[in-house]
Amino acid sequence: MTRNYRQEYDSYQGTEEQKKNRAQRNKARRDMKKKGLNVAGKDVAHKVALSKGGTNKDGVTLQSPTKNRSFKRNKDGSMK
């Protein structure tokens, strides 16, 4: 069975909420570049995750992709 990217975009990534989240992530990365920081190979991480109600104003930091993409999880798979 192949992955249906069109359906995935329509049902999740293309929603207004996710478009706004993606725009915030892109803006945070641009702002770090403007400050003169080398963001190559790094993730711009929000101190309060966007899925937890965070914004760029809450603060962002540079992290390695390994650190930014793995978090402690609850039994149901949600972030702690």
N, CA, C and O atoms as a Tripos MOL2 file, in Angstrom:
@<TRIPOS>MOLECULE
protein
  320   319    80     0     0
PROTEIN
NO_CHARGES

@<TRIPOS>ATOM
      1 N           0.8430   -1.1830    0.0000 N.3       1 MET1
      2 CA          0.0000    0.0000    0.0000 C.3       1 MET1
      3 C           0.8860    1.2440    0.0000 C.2       1 MET1
      4 O           1.7980    1.3610    0.8180 O.2       1 MET1
      5 N           0.6250    2.1390   -0.8870 N.am      2 THR2
      6 CA          1.4240    3.3500   -0.9810 C.3       2 THR2
      7 C           0.7920    4.4730   -0.1670 C.2       2 THR2
      8 O          -0.4080    4.4760    0.1090 O.2       2 THR2
      9 N           1.6240    5.4040    0.1980 N.am      3 ARG3
     10 CA          1.1810    6.5370    0.9960 C.3       3 ARG3
     11 C           0.4810    7.5520    0.0910 C.2       3 ARG3
     12 O           0.9960    7.9070   -0.9690 O.2       3 ARG3
     13 N          -0.6780    8.0070    0.5110 N.am      4 ASN4
     14 CA         -1.4600    8.9620   -0.2720 C.3       4 ASN4
     15 C          -1.1770   10.3750    0.2550 C.2       4 ASN4
     16 O          -1.8290   10.8460    1.1870 O.2       4 ASN4
     17 N          -0.2050   11.0290   -0.3520 N.am      5 TYR5
     18 CA          0.2090   12.3520    0.1040 C.3       5 TYR5
     19 C          -0.8830   13.3990   -0.1070 C.2       5 TYR5
     20 O          -1.0350   14.3100    0.7060 O.2       5 TYR5
     21 N          -1.6330   13.2750   -1.1820 N.am      6 ARG6
     22 CA         -2.7110   14.2310   -1.4570 C.3       6 ARG6
     23 C          -3.7520   14.1990   -0.3460 C.2       6 ARG6
     24 O          -4.1970   15.2420    0.1330 O.2       6 ARG6
     25 N          -4.1330   12.9930    0.0590 N.am      7 GLN7
     26 CA         -5.1220   12.8550    1.1250 C.3       7 GLN7
     27 C          -4.5680   13.3720    2.4420 C.2       7 GLN7
     28 O          -5.2820   14.0130    3.2140 O.2       7 GLN7
     29 N          -3.2970   13.0920    2.6980 N.am      8 GLU8
     30 CA         -2.6570   13.5630    3.9290 C.3       8 GLU8
     31 C          -2.6450   15.0920    3.9780 C.2       8 GLU8
     32 O          -2.9310   15.6860    5.0170 O.2       8 GLU8
     33 N          -2.3160   15.7210    2.8580 N.am      9 TYR9
     34 CA         -2.2940   17.1800    2.8160 C.3       9 TYR9
     35 C          -3.6950   17.7450    3.0210 C.2       9 TYR9
     36 O          -3.8910   18.6760    3.8020 O.2       9 TYR9
     37 N          -4.6680   17.1740    2.3140 N.am     10 ASP10
     38 CA         -6.0390   17.6790    2.4080 C.3      10 ASP10
     39 C          -6.6120   17.5320    3.8100 C.2      10 ASP10
     40 O          -7.3450   18.4040    4.2760 O.2      10 ASP10
     41 N          -6.2840   16.4400    4.4830 N.am     11 SER11
     42 CA         -6.9040   16.1770    5.7840 C.3      11 SER11
     43 C          -6.1380   16.7760    6.9600 C.2      11 SER11
     44 O          -6.7180   16.9660    8.0290 O.2      11 SER11
     45 N          -4.8350   17.0810    6.7900 N.am     12 TYR12
     46 CA         -4.0820   17.5770    7.9390 C.3      12 TYR12
     47 C          -3.2290   18.7930    7.5840 C.2      12 TYR12
     48 O          -3.4530   19.8830    8.1090 O.2      12 TYR12
     49 N          -2.2600   18.6110    6.7010 N.am     13 GLN13
     50 CA         -1.2970   19.6760    6.4310 C.3      13 GLN13
     51 C          -1.9190   20.8940    5.7700 C.2      13 GLN13
     52 O          -1.3990   22.0020    5.9040 O.2      13 GLN13
     53 N          -3.0210   20.7080    5.0620 N.am     14 GLY14
     54 CA         -3.6550   21.8100    4.3560 C.3      14 GLY14
     55 C          -4.6830   22.5620    5.1640 C.2      14 GLY14
     56 O          -5.2740   23.5180    4.6620 O.2      14 GLY14
     57 N          -4.9180   22.1570    6.4160 N.am     15 THR15
     58 CA         -5.8990   22.8620    7.2250 C.3      15 THR15
     59 C          -5.3580   24.2430    7.6180 C.2      15 THR15
     60 O          -4.1460   24.4470    7.6750 O.2      15 THR15
     61 N          -6.2480   25.1650    7.8830 N.am     16 GLU16
     62 CA         -5.8340   26.5440    8.2130 C.3      16 GLU16
     63 C          -4.9120   26.5720    9.4350 C.2      16 GLU16
     64 O          -3.9310   27.3150    9.4590 O.2      16 GLU16
     65 N          -5.2290   25.7650   10.4410 N.am     17 GLU17
     66 CA         -4.4160   25.7390   11.6560 C.3      17 GLU17
     67 C          -2.9840   25.3020   11.3400 C.2      17 GLU17
     68 O          -2.0310   25.9110   11.8280 O.2      17 GLU17
     69 N          -2.8260   24.2630   10.5350 N.am     18 GLN18
     70 CA         -1.4980   23.7700   10.2140 C.3      18 GLN18
     71 C          -0.7370   24.7140    9.2970 C.2      18 GLN18
     72 O           0.4870   24.8110    9.3850 O.2      18 GLN18
     73 N          -1.4470   25.4080    8.4210 N.am     19 LYS19
     74 CA         -0.7910   26.4070    7.5770 C.3      19 LYS19
     75 C          -0.2150   27.5290    8.4380 C.2      19 LYS19
     76 O           0.8930   28.0030    8.1870 O.2      19 LYS19
     77 N          -0.9700   27.9510    9.4550 N.am     20 LYS20
     78 CA         -0.4900   29.0040   10.3530 C.3      20 LYS20
     79 C           0.7060   28.5240   11.1720 C.2      20 LYS20
     80 O           1.6590   29.2750   11.3800 O.2      20 LYS20
     81 N           0.6570   27.2740   11.6360 N.am     21 ASN21
     82 CA          1.7890   26.7140   12.3800 C.3      21 ASN21
     83 C           3.0360   26.6580   11.5040 C.2      21 ASN21
     84 O           4.1270   27.0100   11.9520 O.2      21 ASN21
     85 N           2.8810   26.2190   10.2650 N.am     22 ARG22
     86 CA          4.0150   26.1300    9.3450 C.3      22 ARG22
     87 C           4.5860   27.5230    9.0790 C.2      22 ARG22
     88 O           5.8030   27.6870    9.0050 O.2      22 ARG22
     89 N           3.7230   28.5190    8.9360 N.am     23 ALA23
     90 CA          4.1780   29.8910    8.7230 C.3      23 ALA23
     91 C           4.9750   30.3900    9.9270 C.2      23 ALA23
     92 O           5.9690   31.0960    9.7590 O.2      23 ALA23
     93 N           4.5550   30.0350   11.1240 N.am     24 GLN24
     94 CA          5.2960   30.4350   12.3300 C.3      24 GLN24
     95 C           6.6660   29.7650   12.3660 C.2      24 GLN24
     96 O           7.6570   30.3980   12.7290 O.2      24 GLN24
     97 N           6.7260   28.4920   11.9920 N.am     25 ARG25
     98 CA          8.0170   27.7910   11.9700 C.3      25 ARG25
     99 C           8.9580   28.4400   10.9610 C.2      25 ARG25
    100 O          10.1350   28.6550   11.2530 O.2      25 ARG25
    101 N           8.4400   28.7530    9.7740 N.am     26 ASN26
    102 CA          9.2680   29.3760    8.7400 C.3      26 ASN26
    103 C           9.7420   30.7550    9.1750 C.2      26 ASN26
    104 O          10.8930   31.1160    8.9290 O.2      26 ASN26
    105 N           8.8710   31.5330    9.8190 N.am     27 LYS27
    106 CA          9.2430   32.8720   10.2790 C.3      27 LYS27
    107 C          10.3080   32.7930   11.3660 C.2      27 LYS27
    108 O          11.2400   33.5970   11.3840 O.2      27 LYS27
    109 N          10.1750   31.8290   12.2700 N.am     28 ALA28
    110 CA         11.1680   31.6720   13.3310 C.3      28 ALA28
    111 C          12.5340   31.3680   12.7330 C.2      28 ALA28
    112 O          13.5470   31.8870   13.2030 O.2      28 ALA28
    113 N          12.5720   30.5260   11.6950 N.am     29 ARG29
    114 CA         13.8380   30.1950   11.0400 C.3      29 ARG29
    115 C          14.4310   31.4260   10.3470 C.2      29 ARG29
    116 O          15.6320   31.6770   10.4420 O.2      29 ARG29
    117 N          13.5830   32.1920    9.6470 N.am     30 ARG30
    118 CA         14.0560   33.4180    8.9880 C.3      30 ARG30
    119 C          14.6170   34.4080   10.0030 C.2      30 ARG30
    120 O          15.6500   35.0300    9.7570 O.2      30 ARG30
    121 N          13.9430   34.5560   11.1430 N.am     31 ASP31
    122 CA         14.3950   35.4840   12.1790 C.3      31 ASP31
    123 C          15.7510   35.0860   12.7360 C.2      31 ASP31
    124 O          16.5850   35.9450   13.0210 O.2      31 ASP31
    125 N          15.9770   33.7790   12.8920 N.am     32 MET32
    126 CA         17.2790   33.3000   13.3950 C.3      32 MET32
    127 C          18.3730   33.6150   12.3770 C.2      32 MET32
    128 O          19.4790   34.0090   12.7470 O.2      32 MET32
    129 N          18.0590   33.4410   11.0960 N.am     33 LYS33
    130 CA         19.0330   33.7540   10.0490 C.3      33 LYS33
    131 C          19.3570   35.2450   10.0500 C.2      33 LYS33
    132 O          20.5150   35.6290    9.8820 O.2      33 LYS33
    133 N          18.3250   36.0970   10.2410 N.am     34 LYS34
    134 CA         18.5340   37.5450   10.2620 C.3      34 LYS34
    135 C          19.4440   37.9550   11.4160 C.2      34 LYS34
    136 O          20.1930   38.9250   11.3050 O.2      34 LYS34
    137 N          19.3780   37.2160   12.5250 N.am     35 LYS35
    138 CA         20.2330   37.5140   13.6770 C.3      35 LYS35
    139 C          21.6830   37.1290   13.4100 C.2      35 LYS35
    140 O          22.5750   37.4490   14.1950 O.2      35 LYS35
    141 N          21.9120   36.4330   12.2830 N.am     36 GLY36
    142 CA         23.2770   36.0520   11.9310 C.3      36 GLY36
    143 C          23.6680   34.6820   12.4350 C.2      36 GLY36
    144 O          24.8470   34.3300   12.3920 O.2      36 GLY36
    145 N          22.7200   33.9000   12.9110 N.am     37 LEU37
    146 CA         23.0340   32.5680   13.4050 C.3      37 LEU37
    147 C          23.0760   31.5690   12.2570 C.2      37 LEU37
    148 O          22.3100   31.6760   11.3000 O.2      37 LEU37
    149 N          23.9650   30.6100   12.3580 N.am     38 ASN38
    150 CA         24.0740   29.5710   11.3420 C.3      38 ASN38
    151 C          23.0640   28.4750   11.6580 C.2      38 ASN38
    152 O          23.2460   27.7160   12.6110 O.2      38 ASN38
    153 N          22.0050   28.3900   10.8660 N.am     39 VAL39
    154 CA         20.9340   27.4330   11.1300 C.3      39 VAL39
    155 C          21.0720   26.1620   10.2940 C.2      39 VAL39
    156 O          20.2190   25.2770   10.3710 O.2      39 VAL39
    157 N          22.1250   26.0620    9.5030 N.am     40 ALA40
    158 CA         22.3070   24.8900    8.6430 C.3      40 ALA40
    159 C          22.4480   23.6270    9.4950 C.2      40 ALA40
    160 O          23.2750   23.5750   10.4050 O.2      40 ALA40
    161 N          21.6520   22.6310    9.1990 N.am     41 GLY41
    162 CA         21.7220   21.3650    9.9120 C.3      41 GLY41
    163 C          21.0760   21.3880   11.2840 C.2      41 GLY41
    164 O          21.1740   20.4140   12.0310 O.2      41 GLY41
    165 N          20.4250   22.4720   11.6220 N.am     42 LYS42
    166 CA         19.7810   22.5980   12.9320 C.3      42 LYS42
    167 C          18.2870   22.8100   12.7570 C.2      42 LYS42
    168 O          17.8250   23.2330   11.6970 O.2      42 LYS42
    169 N          17.5390   22.5110   13.8100 N.am     43 ASP43
    170 CA         16.1110   22.8070   13.8570 C.3      43 ASP43
    171 C          15.9030   24.0240   14.7440 C.2      43 ASP43
    172 O          16.5660   24.1780   15.7700 O.2      43 ASP43
    173 N          14.9840   24.8800   14.3440 N.am     44 VAL44
    174 CA         14.5830   25.9960   15.1990 C.3      44 VAL44
    175 C          13.4210   25.4750   16.0350 C.2      44 VAL44
    176 O          12.3270   25.2410   15.5210 O.2      44 VAL44
    177 N          13.6700   25.2970   17.3280 N.am     45 ALA45
    178 CA         12.6980   24.6770   18.2170 C.3      45 ALA45
    179 C          11.9790   25.7310   19.0440 C.2      45 ALA45
    180 O          12.6030   26.6570   19.5620 O.2      45 ALA45
    181 N          10.6780   25.5890   19.1660 N.am     46 HIS46
    182 CA          9.8980   26.4620   20.0360 C.3      46 HIS46
    183 C           9.9980   25.9400   21.4660 C.2      46 HIS46
    184 O           9.8640   24.7390   21.7000 O.2      46 HIS46
    185 N          10.2290   26.8300   22.4110 N.am     47 LYS47
    186 CA         10.3490   26.4070   23.8050 C.3      47 LYS47
    187 C           9.0280   25.8440   24.3220 C.2      47 LYS47
    188 O           9.0190   24.9140   25.1280 O.2      47 LYS47
    189 N           7.9180   26.4050   23.8590 N.am     48 VAL48
    190 CA          6.5930   25.8340   24.1100 C.3      48 VAL48
    191 C           6.0870   25.3710   22.7520 C.2      48 VAL48
    192 O           5.8790   26.1880   21.8550 O.2      48 VAL48
    193 N           5.8910   24.0830   22.6000 N.am     49 ALA49
    194 CA          5.5270   23.5120   21.3040 C.3      49 ALA49
    195 C           4.2730   24.1750   20.7350 C.2      49 ALA49
    196 O           3.3520   24.5250   21.4730 O.2      49 ALA49
    197 N           4.2540   24.3390   19.4160 N.am     50 LEU50
    198 CA          3.0810   24.9390   18.7750 C.3      50 LEU50
    199 C           1.8390   24.0990   19.0460 C.2      50 LEU50
    200 O           0.7390   24.6360   19.1750 O.2      50 LEU50
    201 N           2.0150   22.7810   19.1320 N.am     51 SER51
    202 CA          0.8740   21.9050   19.4130 C.3      51 SER51
    203 C           0.3600   22.0800   20.8390 C.2      51 SER51
    204 O          -0.7580   21.6740   21.1570 O.2      51 SER51
    205 N           1.1840   22.6870   21.6980 N.am     52 LYS52
    206 CA          0.7800   22.9560   23.0860 C.3      52 LYS52
    207 C           0.3690   24.4130   23.2800 C.2      52 LYS52
    208 O           0.2100   24.8690   24.4120 O.2      52 LYS52
    209 N           0.1990   25.1410   22.1820 N.am     53 GLY53
    210 CA         -0.2460   26.5260   22.2810 C.3      53 GLY53
    211 C           0.8660   27.5450   22.2780 C.2      53 GLY53
    212 O           0.6160   28.7180   22.5540 O.2      53 GLY53
    213 N           2.0900   27.1380   21.9750 N.am     54 GLY54
    214 CA          3.2130   28.0590   21.9580 C.3      54 GLY54
    215 C           3.2070   28.9510   20.7280 C.2      54 GLY54
    216 O           2.5160   28.6770   19.7470 O.2      54 GLY54
    217 N           3.9890   30.0260   20.7960 N.am     55 THR55
    218 CA          4.1440   30.9470   19.6740 C.3      55 THR55
    219 C           5.6170   31.3200   19.5720 C.2      55 THR55
    220 O           6.4280   30.9120   20.4040 O.2      55 THR55
    221 N           5.9580   32.1010   18.5450 N.am     56 ASN56
    222 CA          7.3290   32.5780   18.4100 C.3      56 ASN56
    223 C           7.6920   33.5080   19.5650 C.2      56 ASN56
    224 O           8.8580   33.5920   19.9500 O.2      56 ASN56
    225 N           6.7020   34.2040   20.1210 N.am     57 LYS57
    226 CA          6.9550   35.1290   21.2230 C.3      57 LYS57
    227 C           7.3530   34.4040   22.4960 C.2      57 LYS57
    228 O           8.0050   34.9840   23.3640 O.2      57 LYS57
    229 N           6.9600   33.1200   22.6190 N.am     58 ASP58
    230 CA          7.3310   32.3340   23.8020 C.3      58 ASP58
    231 C           8.8060   31.9820   23.7960 C.2      58 ASP58
    232 O           9.3560   31.5950   24.8270 O.2      58 ASP58
    233 N           9.4440   32.1120   22.6600 N.am     59 GLY59
    234 CA         10.8720   31.8700   22.5610 C.3      59 GLY59
    235 C          11.1990   30.6850   21.6750 C.2      59 GLY59
    236 O          10.4770   29.6880   21.6420 O.2      59 GLY59
    237 N          12.2950   30.8170   20.9620 N.am     60 VAL60
    238 CA         12.7790   29.7460   20.1040 C.3      60 VAL60
    239 C          14.2640   29.5530   20.3650 C.2      60 VAL60
    240 O          14.9360   30.4550   20.8650 O.2      60 VAL60
    241 N          14.7660   28.3900   20.0300 N.am     61 THR61
    242 CA         16.1700   28.0750   20.2180 C.3      61 THR61
    243 C          16.6240   27.1420   19.1100 C.2      61 THR61
    244 O          15.7980   26.4890   18.4730 O.2      61 THR61
    245 N          17.9110   27.0720   18.8760 N.am     62 LEU62
    246 CA         18.4540   26.1280   17.9100 C.3      62 LEU62
    247 C          18.7530   24.8100   18.6060 C.2      62 LEU62
    248 O          19.3340   24.7890   19.6910 O.2      62 LEU62
    249 N          18.3530   23.7090   17.9770 N.am     63 GLN63
    250 CA         18.6090   22.3790   18.5210 C.3      63 GLN63
    251 C          19.0090   21.4580   17.3890 C.2      63 GLN63
    252 O          18.7140   21.7150   16.2220 O.2      63 GLN63
    253 N          19.6790   20.3890   17.7490 N.am     64 SER64
    254 CA         19.9660   19.3730   16.7480 C.3      64 SER64
    255 C          18.6480   18.6840   16.3910 C.2      64 SER64
    256 O          17.7520   18.6020   17.2320 O.2      64 SER64
    257 N          18.5160   18.1910   15.1700 N.am     65 PRO65
    258 CA         17.2760   17.5200   14.7820 C.3      65 PRO65
    259 C          16.9430   16.3320   15.6900 C.2      65 PRO65
    260 O          15.7710   16.0670   15.9560 O.2      65 PRO65
    261 N          17.9470   15.6310   16.1570 N.am     66 THR66
    262 CA         17.7110   14.4810   17.0380 C.3      66 THR66
    263 C          17.0290   14.9010   18.3280 C.2      66 THR66
    264 O          16.0870   14.2470   18.7750 O.2      66 THR66
    265 N          17.4990   15.9860   18.9300 N.am     67 LYS67
    266 CA         16.9140   16.4670   20.1810 C.3      67 LYS67
    267 C          15.5190   17.0410   19.9830 C.2      67 LYS67
    268 O          14.6470   16.8650   20.8340 O.2      67 LYS67
    269 N          15.3030   17.7280   18.8650 N.am     68 ASN68
    270 CA         14.0340   18.4080   18.6480 C.3      68 ASN68
    271 C          12.9090   17.4580   18.2450 C.2      68 ASN68
    272 O          11.7340   17.7840   18.4160 O.2      68 ASN68
    273 N          13.2510   16.3080   17.7220 N.am     69 ARG69
    274 CA         12.2170   15.4240   17.1760 C.3      69 ARG69
    275 C          11.9180   14.2210   18.0530 C.2      69 ARG69
    276 O          11.1930   13.3190   17.6360 O.2      69 ARG69
    277 N          12.4620   14.1960   19.2490 N.am     70 SER70
    278 CA         12.1360   13.0970   20.1530 C.3      70 SER70
    279 C          11.8210   13.6620   21.5290 C.2      70 SER70
    280 O          12.6180   14.3930   22.1180 O.2      70 SER70
    281 N          10.6550   13.3130   22.0240 N.am     71 PHE71
    282 CA         10.2010   13.8260   23.3060 C.3      71 PHE71
    283 C           9.6520   12.6740   24.1320 C.2      71 PHE71
    284 O           9.2550   11.6460   23.5840 O.2      71 PHE71
    285 N           9.6290   12.8420   25.4320 N.am     72 LYS72
    286 CA          8.9710   11.8620   26.2840 C.3      72 LYS72
    287 C           7.4860   11.8580   25.9560 C.2      72 LYS72
    288 O           6.8940   12.9110   25.7210 O.2      72 LYS72
    289 N           6.9010   10.6990   25.9420 N.am     73 ARG73
    290 CA          5.5030   10.5550   25.5490 C.3      73 ARG73
    291 C           4.6790    9.9280   26.6600 C.2      73 ARG73
    292 O           5.1930    9.1920   27.5020 O.2      73 ARG73
    293 N           3.3670   10.2430   26.6440 N.am     74 ASN74
    294 CA          2.4100    9.5850   27.5230 C.3      74 ASN74
    295 C           2.0620    8.2280   26.9170 C.2      74 ASN74
    296 O           2.4580    7.9320   25.7890 O.2      74 ASN74
    297 N           1.3340    7.4160   27.6490 N.am     75 LYS75
    298 CA          0.9490    6.0870   27.1550 C.3      75 LYS75
    299 C           0.1390    6.1690   25.8680 C.2      75 LYS75
    300 O           0.2070    5.2650   25.0360 O.2      75 LYS75
    301 N          -0.6320    7.2550   25.6960 N.am     76 ASP76
    302 CA         -1.4560    7.3760   24.4840 C.3      76 ASP76
    303 C          -0.6690    7.9950   23.3210 C.2      76 ASP76
    304 O          -1.2450    8.2320   22.2590 O.2      76 ASP76
    305 N           0.6220    8.2590   23.4950 N.am     77 GLY77
    306 CA          1.4570    8.7870   22.4200 C.3      77 GLY77
    307 C           1.5920   10.2910   22.3920 C.2      77 GLY77
    308 O           2.4070   10.8180   21.6350 O.2      77 GLY77
    309 N           0.8050   11.0100   23.2090 N.am     78 SER78
    310 CA          0.8880   12.4690   23.2360 C.3      78 SER78
    311 C           2.1210   12.9060   24.0300 C.2      78 SER78
    312 O           2.6580   12.1390   24.8290 O.2      78 SER78
    313 N           2.5620   14.1430   23.8020 N.am     79 MET79
    314 CA          3.7380   14.6490   24.5030 C.3      79 MET79
    315 C           3.4170   14.8990   25.9680 C.2      79 MET79
    316 O           2.2950   15.2670   26.3180 O.2      79 MET79
    317 N           4.4150   14.6940   26.8170 N.am     80 LYS80
    318 CA          4.2520   14.9860   28.2390 C.3      80 LYS80
    319 C           4.3640   16.4470   28.4820 C.2      80 LYS80
    320 O           4.2550   16.8930   29.6240 O.2      80 LYS80
@<TRIPOS>BOND
     1     1     2 1
     2     2     3 1
     3     3     4 2
     4     3     5 am
     5     5     6 1
     6     6     7 1
     7     7     8 2
     8     7     9 am
     9     9    10 1
    10    10    11 1
    11    11    12 2
    12    11    13 am
    13    13    14 1
    14    14    15 1
    15    15    16 2
    16    15    17 am
    17    17    18 1
    18    18    19 1
    19    19    20 2
    20    19    21 am
    21    21    22 1
    22    22    23 1
    23    23    24 2
    24    23    25 am
    25    25    26 1
    26    26    27 1
    27    27    28 2
    28    27    29 am
    29    29    30 1
    30    30    31 1
    31    31    32 2
    32    31    33 am
    33    33    34 1
    34    34    35 1
    35    35    36 2
    36    35    37 am
    37    37    38 1
    38    38    39 1
    39    39    40 2
    40    39    41 am
    41    41    42 1
    42    42    43 1
    43    43    44 2
    44    43    45 am
    45    45    46 1
    46    46    47 1
    47    47    48 2
    48    47    49 am
    49    49    50 1
    50    50    51 1
    51    51    52 2
    52    51    53 am
    53    53    54 1
    54    54    55 1
    55    55    56 2
    56    55    57 am
    57    57    58 1
    58    58    59 1
    59    59    60 2
    60    59    61 am
    61    61    62 1
    62    62    63 1
    63    63    64 2
    64    63    65 am
    65    65    66 1
    66    66    67 1
    67    67    68 2
    68    67    69 am
    69    69    70 1
    70    70    71 1
    71    71    72 2
    72    71    73 am
    73    73    74 1
    74    74    75 1
    75    75    76 2
    76    75    77 am
    77    77    78 1
    78    78    79 1
    79    79    80 2
    80    79    81 am
    81    81    82 1
    82    82    83 1
    83    83    84 2
    84    83    85 am
    85    85    86 1
    86    86    87 1
    87    87    88 2
    88    87    89 am
    89    89    90 1
    90    90    91 1
    91    91    92 2
    92    91    93 am
    93    93    94 1
    94    94    95 1
    95    95    96 2
    96    95    97 am
    97    97    98 1
    98    98    99 1
    99    99   100 2
   100    99   101 am
   101   101   102 1
   102   102   103 1
   103   103   104 2
   104   103   105 am
   105   105   106 1
   106   106   107 1
   107   107   108 2
   108   107   109 am
   109   109   110 1
   110   110   111 1
   111   111   112 2
   112   111   113 am
   113   113   114 1
   114   114   115 1
   115   115   116 2
   116   115   117 am
   117   117   118 1
   118   118   119 1
   119   119   120 2
   120   119   121 am
   121   121   122 1
   122   122   123 1
   123   123   124 2
   124   123   125 am
   125   125   126 1
   126   126   127 1
   127   127   128 2
   128   127   129 am
   129   129   130 1
   130   130   131 1
   131   131   132 2
   132   131   133 am
   133   133   134 1
   134   134   135 1
   135   135   136 2
   136   135   137 am
   137   137   138 1
   138   138   139 1
   139   139   140 2
   140   139   141 am
   141   141   142 1
   142   142   143 1
   143   143   144 2
   144   143   145 am
   145   145   146 1
   146   146   147 1
   147   147   148 2
   148   147   149 am
   149   149   150 1
   150   150   151 1
   151   151   152 2
   152   151   153 am
   153   153   154 1
   154   154   155 1
   155   155   156 2
   156   155   157 am
   157   157   158 1
   158   158   159 1
   159   159   160 2
   160   159   161 am
   161   161   162 1
   162   162   163 1
   163   163   164 2
   164   163   165 am
   165   165   166 1
   166   166   167 1
   167   167   168 2
   168   167   169 am
   169   169   170 1
   170   170   171 1
   171   171   172 2
   172   171   173 am
   173   173   174 1
   174   174   175 1
   175   175   176 2
   176   175   177 am
   177   177   178 1
   178   178   179 1
   179   179   180 2
   180   179   181 am
   181   181   182 1
   182   182   183 1
   183   183   184 2
   184   183   185 am
   185   185   186 1
   186   186   187 1
   187   187   188 2
   188   187   189 am
   189   189   190 1
   190   190   191 1
   191   191   192 2
   192   191   193 am
   193   193   194 1
   194   194   195 1
   195   195   196 2
   196   195   197 am
   197   197   198 1
   198   198   199 1
   199   199   200 2
   200   199   201 am
   201   201   202 1
   202   202   203 1
   203   203   204 2
   204   203   205 am
   205   205   206 1
   206   206   207 1
   207   207   208 2
   208   207   209 am
   209   209   210 1
   210   210   211 1
   211   211   212 2
   212   211   213 am
   213   213   214 1
   214   214   215 1
   215   215   216 2
   216   215   217 am
   217   217   218 1
   218   218   219 1
   219   219   220 2
   220   219   221 am
   221   221   222 1
   222   222   223 1
   223   223   224 2
   224   223   225 am
   225   225   226 1
   226   226   227 1
   227   227   228 2
   228   227   229 am
   229   229   230 1
   230   230   231 1
   231   231   232 2
   232   231   233 am
   233   233   234 1
   234   234   235 1
   235   235   236 2
   236   235   237 am
   237   237   238 1
   238   238   239 1
   239   239   240 2
   240   239   241 am
   241   241   242 1
   242   242   243 1
   243   243   244 2
   244   243   245 am
   245   245   246 1
   246   246   247 1
   247   247   248 2
   248   247   249 am
   249   249   250 1
   250   250   251 1
   251   251   252 2
   252   251   253 am
   253   253   254 1
   254   254   255 1
   255   255   256 2
   256   255   257 am
   257   257   258 1
   258   258   259 1
   259   259   260 2
   260   259   261 am
   261   261   262 1
   262   262   263 1
   263   263   264 2
   264   263   265 am
   265   265   266 1
   266   266   267 1
   267   267   268 2
   268   267   269 am
   269   269   270 1
   270   270   271 1
   271   271   272 2
   272   271   273 am
   273   273   274 1
   274   274   275 1
   275   275   276 2
   276   275   277 am
   277   277   278 1
   278   278   279 1
   279   279   280 2
   280   279   281 am
   281   281   282 1
   282   282   283 1
   283   283   284 2
   284   283   285 am
   285   285   286 1
   286   286   287 1
   287   287   288 2
   288   287   289 am
   289   289   290 1
   290   290   291 1
   291   291   292 2
   292   291   293 am
   293   293   294 1
   294   294   295 1
   295   295   296 2
   296   295   297 am
   297   297   298 1
   298   298   299 1
   299   299   300 2
   300   299   301 am
   301   301   302 1
   302   302   303 1
   303   303   304 2
   304   303   305 am
   305   305   306 1
   306   306   307 1
   307   307   308 2
   308   307   309 am
   309   309   310 1
   310   310   311 1
   311   311   312 2
   312   311   313 am
   313   313   314 1
   314   314   315 1
   315   315   316 2
   316   315   317 am
   317   317   318 1
   318   318   319 1
   319   319   320 2
@<TRIPOS>SUBSTRUCTURE
     1 MET1         2 RESIDUE 1 A MET
     2 THR2         6 RESIDUE 1 A THR
     3 ARG3        10 RESIDUE 1 A ARG
     4 ASN4        14 RESIDUE 1 A ASN
     5 TYR5        18 RESIDUE 1 A TYR
     6 ARG6        22 RESIDUE 1 A ARG
     7 GLN7        26 RESIDUE 1 A GLN
     8 GLU8        30 RESIDUE 1 A GLU
     9 TYR9        34 RESIDUE 1 A TYR
    10 ASP10       38 RESIDUE 1 A ASP
    11 SER11       42 RESIDUE 1 A SER
    12 TYR12       46 RESIDUE 1 A TYR
    13 GLN13       50 RESIDUE 1 A GLN
    14 GLY14       54 RESIDUE 1 A GLY
    15 THR15       58 RESIDUE 1 A THR
    16 GLU16       62 RESIDUE 1 A GLU
    17 GLU17       66 RESIDUE 1 A GLU
    18 GLN18       70 RESIDUE 1 A GLN
    19 LYS19       74 RESIDUE 1 A LYS
    20 LYS20       78 RESIDUE 1 A LYS
    21 ASN21       82 RESIDUE 1 A ASN
    22 ARG22       86 RESIDUE 1 A ARG
    23 ALA23       90 RESIDUE 1 A ALA
    24 GLN24       94 RESIDUE 1 A GLN
    25 ARG25       98 RESIDUE 1 A ARG
    26 ASN26      102 RESIDUE 1 A ASN
    27 LYS27      106 RESIDUE 1 A LYS
    28 ALA28      110 RESIDUE 1 A ALA
    29 ARG29      114 RESIDUE 1 A ARG
    30 ARG30      118 RESIDUE 1 A ARG
    31 ASP31      122 RESIDUE 1 A ASP
    32 MET32      126 RESIDUE 1 A MET
    33 LYS33      130 RESIDUE 1 A LYS
    34 LYS34      134 RESIDUE 1 A LYS
    35 LYS35      138 RESIDUE 1 A LYS
    36 GLY36      142 RESIDUE 1 A GLY
    37 LEU37      146 RESIDUE 1 A LEU
    38 ASN38      150 RESIDUE 1 A ASN
    39 VAL39      154 RESIDUE 1 A VAL
    40 ALA40      158 RESIDUE 1 A ALA
    41 GLY41      162 RESIDUE 1 A GLY
    42 LYS42      166 RESIDUE 1 A LYS
    43 ASP43      170 RESIDUE 1 A ASP
    44 VAL44      174 RESIDUE 1 A VAL
    45 ALA45      178 RESIDUE 1 A ALA
    46 HIS46      182 RESIDUE 1 A HIS
    47 LYS47      186 RESIDUE 1 A LYS
    48 VAL48      190 RESIDUE 1 A VAL
    49 ALA49      194 RESIDUE 1 A ALA
    50 LEU50      198 RESIDUE 1 A LEU
    51 SER51      202 RESIDUE 1 A SER
    52 LYS52      206 RESIDUE 1 A LYS
    53 GLY53      210 RESIDUE 1 A GLY
    54 GLY54      214 RESIDUE 1 A GLY
    55 THR55      218 RESIDUE 1 A THR
    56 ASN56      222 RESIDUE 1 A ASN
    57 LYS57      226 RESIDUE 1 A LYS
    58 ASP58      230 RESIDUE 1 A ASP
    59 GLY59      234 RESIDUE 1 A GLY
    60 VAL60      238 RESIDUE 1 A VAL
    61 THR61      242 RESIDUE 1 A THR
    62 LEU62      246 RESIDUE 1 A LEU
    63 GLN63      250 RESIDUE 1 A GLN
    64 SER64      254 RESIDUE 1 A SER
    65 PRO65      258 RESIDUE 1 A PRO
    66 THR66      262 RESIDUE 1 A THR
    67 LYS67      266 RESIDUE 1 A LYS
    68 ASN68      270 RESIDUE 1 A ASN
    69 ARG69      274 RESIDUE 1 A ARG
    70 SER70      278 RESIDUE 1 A SER
    71 PHE71      282 RESIDUE 1 A PHE
    72 LYS72      286 RESIDUE 1 A LYS
    73 ARG73      290 RESIDUE 1 A ARG
    74 ASN74      294 RESIDUE 1 A ASN
    75 LYS75      298 RESIDUE 1 A LYS
    76 ASP76      302 RESIDUE 1 A ASP
    77 GLY77      306 RESIDUE 1 A GLY
    78 SER78      310 RESIDUE 1 A SER
    79 MET79      314 RESIDUE 1 A MET
    80 LYS80      318 RESIDUE 1 A LYS
